[in-house]
Each structure stands twice: as C-alpha cells, then as structure tokens.
Amino acid sequence: MKMSILKKEYKNIRKIDKLELSFCDQNGKPYKTSFVMMANGTGKTTTITLLKALFDGTALNWKPSEVKKYAPQKLDESSNQGEFAVTVMLDNKQYKYFLELDYANGKATIDTLCPTRGRENLLHFPEAFKGIFTHEFVRRFVLDGEQAEKSMDSSSNEAEEMIKNLYKLDEFDKILASNQKILSELQSAIGSCGSEGSLSNLRTRRKNAEEAHSRLNKQVKKLREELEAKQKQKNEKELLRDKIDRKFESLNKEKGDIQRQLSENKKEMDSTITEILILTKSPYLINQKLCDRMVELGNSMTKLKLPKASSKDFFVELASSAECVCGRCIGAAEKNAILKNSEKYLGNDQQAVLNTIKSSLLNCTFDDRLSQSFDKLHDLTERENVLNNNRMSNEERLTAAGGEEAEELKKQIDDLNQDIGAYQNDIERIESKDEDDDTLDSKNNLYRAKREVDRLEAEIAKATQTNEALHKKKMVDELVSSIKQQSTSELKKQIIRKSNEKLKKVITDDNI
C-alpha cells in the first residue's frame, strides 16, 4: 500500500488565481522529498486545511461561511468558482481529487477522476485504501506545525495516538465493541431465568454504569485538550517574557545559568531515585541488623537441612509402582497411604525455589550504598531548594527591570500554572486507582466505574445463565487488548529505532 502526491492545482483560492505545483521529475517519477516554500500569508495553512478537508471528506459538511472564506477578495463571474485539485498515485494507479468551491451559493463538492470509471461526483478510493482516510487519520497524515509540536511534547500522549491512528490500531476498539454487542444480544435472546423485573433493573444499572464510564472518558479527553491549550498559552507567554528578559543581558545570563543548573540537578535526582529503587529490592542493604537476620535464617535452613532431600514427586512416582523400594508389594491401601503422606513433602519445583532462597540468604552482605544514595538525594534536594530560591530572586529582578509588561506576563503565567495544576489534579483524580480514597466512586472515577460495569455484567450473566459466554468474551477482550498493547509497544520501538538511524546522518549525539 503506497501513496504519492504527484501534483496540486489551485484556481481562484484566496490570493491565488491559478497555480500548479508538480512533485515529479521530467520523466513523471515523483521526487522522494519535496519542499514548498511560501511567504507568510500566501497559502501554506490554506493548503494544509484544504488537503485535510478533501481527503477526509469534511469539506462536504462546510457551512456557507466556511466555503466563502476561500473566495478571492474581488468576486466576479470569472472567479465565483474555486477549485483545489490533487493528483495522487495509489498503488501504481493514478487518481485525481477535486474540491469544488461554489462561492455564490456557499457550497463545496468533491469529485474523483478514476483510471477506469472516469470522473464521478463522490470521494472514491481503491478497495485497499477504503476506511483508512478517517478524520483522525487525515488530521495526523496531513501534519501541520502545531500537530508536530504536540507530537514531540513528552507531556502529551499525541505521539502514541498518532501511532494508533496511522497503523489503524483503533480497529481493535471496534472488535471489543462488537464482542460486547454479541454478548448483549445473546443475553437478550435467552432472557431471564428469574424475575424479568430484576433483570431489567440490572440492565438499567449496567447501562448507567457504562454511560458514567463513557462520560468520564470524554471528560478526561476534554481535560487533556484544555490542559494542552493552557500549556500552549503558557509557552507563548514565556516566549514573550524571554524576549523582554533578553534586553537585560546580565540578569538574563543569570537566569539561563540557574535553569541549566536546575535541569542538571533534576537529572541527577531522577538517576539517584532510580538507583534507590533498585537497591531497595535487596532488603539486606537497608541496615546491618536486617542483613544479619537474613543470613541467620539461611544458616537455620542449612541446619534443618531444608529443603529435605526427599520430594513429593518421588512418593507420587512410587505409588504407581508394583512394589516398594524395600521389596514389598504395593496394593490399593499402601498406594493411598503413600499418596496421602506425600503431601508432607515439597515438590521438585518448590525445592528449587527454597534452594535459591537459601543461597540468596547466605550470600547477603551489607554495605552503605543505599545510605549513600539517600545522602546524595538529600544534598540534591537541598541544592534544588537553593536554586529555586535563586530563580525566584532572579525572576523578581527581571520583572522589576521589565516594567508593567513583564509584571503582567508574570501574572498571566502564574494564573496559567494554577489552571494547569488544577487540570492535572482533576485528571489524576478521575484516573486514580487508590483503593483507600473513600471520596472516589463509580460516578467520578474511571477505575471504579469500570469495576462496577464488570460487576453488573457478571450479575446479568448469572441471571441469564450466560456465564460461559461472559468468560469467553473476557478471554477475547484480554487477548485483543494484549495484542493492541504489544503492537503499540513494538511499533514505538521500531519507529524510535528507524528515526534514530536517520537522525544519525545529521545529528550524531542526540537520540530520540
């Protein structure tokens, strides 16, 4: 499946009377990469918007005011019709797509020129491409600067969403929805084995729980969008503030030095915290007394000859023999006695685990690596506090030097920081899995809402005697979710690897 854009044509689109851009060489072969450079206000954003609206078909739903936005300033009979056309190669077959703009009536139409069917008044793709050009796919396929910035932002999940849409991983969600629909239809067909009113009540409650779960998902999505918008506003204000700060060379240099030191200090803190987490997985490093007790436990296991040499597996095998190792015959009574007493012994696999534990206990050796890491983290935390105080002092002096404009920008940035913090708290609360928080319930928390849906689904399965169907549905759900998760993970690794291979050609020391 391959797509190449061969040509773009404009006619009566804003300031463009007529323009044709070819992306092919003299032999008609498309260039591997093409750059179109245009001055500000001459049509870059317009081109991207038209491409998106053409390929996902949303232009057909444009209001008259939206269509008329693309009209030339002076309309007459020769310019009241606009056209944006794109010629593409789809799997070695040439197609041409036309977005026709009727400025007089405020209407947009889309035509397709197919290699075999001629020109038709519809948006038509070859069979292999059908269902691919969704709104979400096209929004990311035709990439603008703002979208690219969001994709590169580590605080945003846009990069992962882009992978899911470009590689159609969102199709897995449709499978999950179909799976749920099949179960619901089966339960409706079977009906209740008890009170019909009781089953109806359960279905109503499940529907309410599903709606609450859906509402919370939409709420989180909206909060993330608002959070991104606030973050973007903050970045813009900080750029304006930096522009003012650059007027004061010494103070601005001091600001840059503090920010650099804060960044380096944070990296060291993150590294130290990671080291502490790794070291705490070895409890004998916590203190000398605990280490001594663990070694003592290992010595005790040795004295008690644990695990025992004889294993449960030996006696189970013996019970199936015709005679004992002592030469006596093993009848039904002896066999039952041997199997019953074999439960007092450990299996080979359990013995192996105990041997590993004993070996680990005997090899425990205390050192001060953990305490040194904690001391280092304490020093780094104190250094961070000092640097933050220096940053605040520097910011106050820069604000005073910058006058009212800098003061106003500082206030706006502080307000945006408060809003960002509030959005982050709301998202964290909705997505929390804290079992001890009594304020969370199925109406304000995604985790508990999903748990309530699952509980009611199990109740309905019990009432309709479809427990086996529910079990199979859960198996399919787990399998599909696992495939989706693993696919996303592997695609991310592959994209990072391939991107770094390309980056090394121009940037040798900075990987993604």
Residue pairs with C-beta under 8 A, 6 or more apart in sequence:
1 91
1 128
1 129
2 89
2 90
2 91
2 92
3 88
3 89
3 90
3 129
4 23
4 30
4 88
4 89
5 23
5 30
5 86
5 87
5 88
6 22
6 23
6 24
6 30
6 87
6 88
6 89
6 94
7 20
7 21
7 22
7 23
7 24
7 85
7 86
7 87
8 20
8 21
8 23
8 47
8 84
8 85
8 86
8 87
9 19
9 20
9 21
9 83
9 84
9 85
9 86
9 87
10 16
10 18
10 19
10 20
10 43
10 83
10 84
11 17
11 18
11 81
11 82
11 83
11 84
11 85
12 18
12 71
12 72
12 79
12 80
12 81
12 82
12 83
12 101
13 43
13 46
13 50
13 70
13 72
13 82
13 83
13 84
13 101
14 43
14 46
14 70
14 71
14 72
15 42
15 43
15 72
15 73
16 43
17 72
17 79
21 36
23 30
23 31
23 34
24 30
24 31
25 31
30 89
36 44
36 47
38 44
45 144
46 70
48 142
48 144
50 59
50 70
50 84
50 99
51 86
51 142
52 58
52 138
52 139
52 142
53 59
53 62
53 99
53 108
54 84
54 86
54 97
54 99
54 110
54 123
55 97
55 133
55 138
55 141
55 142
56 133
56 134
56 135
56 137
56 138
56 139
57 110
57 123
57 133
58 135
59 99
59 108
59 110
60 108
60 109
60 110
60 123
62 108
63 106
64 105
64 106
64 107
65 106
67 101
67 102
67 103
67 106
67 107
67 108
68 103
68 106
70 82
70 101
70 103
71 79
71 80
71 82
71 101
71 103
72 79
72 82
75 103
75 104
79 103
80 102
80 103
80 104
81 100
81 101
81 102
81 103
82 100
82 101
82 103
83 98
83 99
83 100
83 101
84 98
84 99
84 101
85 96
85 97
85 98
85 99
86 96
86 97
87 94
87 95
87 96
87 97
88 94
88 95
88 96
88 97
89 95
90 125
90 126
90 128
90 129
91 126
91 128
91 129
93 115
93 126
94 115
95 112
95 113
95 114
95 115
95 124
95 125
95 126
96 112
96 113
97 110
97 111
97 112
97 113
97 123
98 110
98 111
98 112
98 113
98 119
99 108
99 109
99 110
100 108
100 109
100 110
100 111
101 107
101 108
102 108
102 109
109 121
110 121
110 122
110 123
111 119
111 120
111 121
111 122
112 119
112 120
112 122
112 123
112 124
113 119
114 120
114 124
117 124
125 132
125 133
132 168
133 141
134 165
136 165
136 170
137 165
137 166
137 168
139 147
140 147
140 161
140 162
140 165
140 166
141 166
143 151
147 158
150 156
150 158
150 228
151 158
151 159
151 162
152 159
153 228
153 231
155 231
156 228
157 224
160 488
160 492
163 169
163 488
163 491
163 492
163 495
164 170
164 488
167 487
167 491
169 484
169 487
169 488
169 491
172 480
172 481
172 483
172 484
175 476
175 480
176 477
176 480
176 481
179 473
179 476
179 477
179 480
180 473
182 473
183 466
183 469
183 470
183 473
186 466
186 469
187 460
187 461
187 464
187 466
187 469
190 464
190 465
190 466
191 199
191 464
192 198
192 199
192 463
192 464
193 463
193 464
193 465
194 463
198 463
199 460
199 463
199 464
202 456
202 459
202 460
202 463
203 460
205 456
206 453
206 456
206 457
206 460
209 442
209 449
209 452
209 453
209 456
210 453
212 442
212 443
212 449
212 452
213 446
213 449
213 450
213 453
216 430
216 444
216 445
216 446
216 449
217 446
219 430
220 427
220 430
220 431
220 446
223 423
223 426
223 427
223 430
224 427
226 423
227 420
227 423
227 424
227 427
230 416
230 419
230 420
230 423
231 420
233 416
234 413
234 416
234 417
234 420
237 409
237 412
237 413
237 416
238 413
240 409
241 402
241 406
241 409
241 410
241 413
244 398
244 402
244 405
244 406
244 409
245 251
245 252
245 255
245 398
245 402
245 406
246 252
247 401
247 402
248 398
248 401
248 402
251 394
251 397
251 398
251 401
252 398
254 394
255 391
255 394
255 395
255 398
258 387
258 390
258 391
258 394
259 391
261 387
262 384
262 387
262 388
262 391
265 380
265 383
265 384
265 387
266 384
268 380
269 377
269 380
269 381
269 384
272 373
272 376
272 377
272 380
273 377
275 373
276 370
276 373
276 374
276 377
279 285
279 369
279 370
279 373
280 286
280 370
283 290
283 294
284 290
284 291
284 294
284 295
284 364
284 365
284 366
285 291
285 366
285 367
285 369
285 370
286 370
287 366
288 366
291 364
291 365
291 366
292 366
294 361
294 364
295 361
295 362
295 364
297 361
298 358
298 359
298 360
298 361
298 362
298 364
299 362
301 354
301 357
301 358
301 361
302 358
302 362
306 354
306 358
307 346
307 350
307 351
307 354
307 355
308 345
308 346
308 351
310 345
311 345
311 346
311 347
311 348
311 351
312 342
312 343
312 345
312 346
312 347
313 347
313 348
314 345
315 338
315 339
315 341
315 342
315 345
316 339
316 342
318 324
318 325
318 330
318 338
319 330
319 335
319 338
319 339
319 342
320 335
321 330
322 329
322 330
323 329
323 330
324 330
324 334
328 334
330 338
346 354
395 410
398 406
399 406
399 407
399 410
402 409
429 440
429 444
429 445
430 444
430 445
430 446
431 445
431 446
431 447
432 440
432 445
432 447
433 447
434 440
440 447
440 448
441 448
442 448
442 449
442 451
442 452
443 449
457 470
458 467
458 470
460 466
461 467
461 469
461 470
496 512
499 512
500 511
500 512
503 510
503 511
503 512
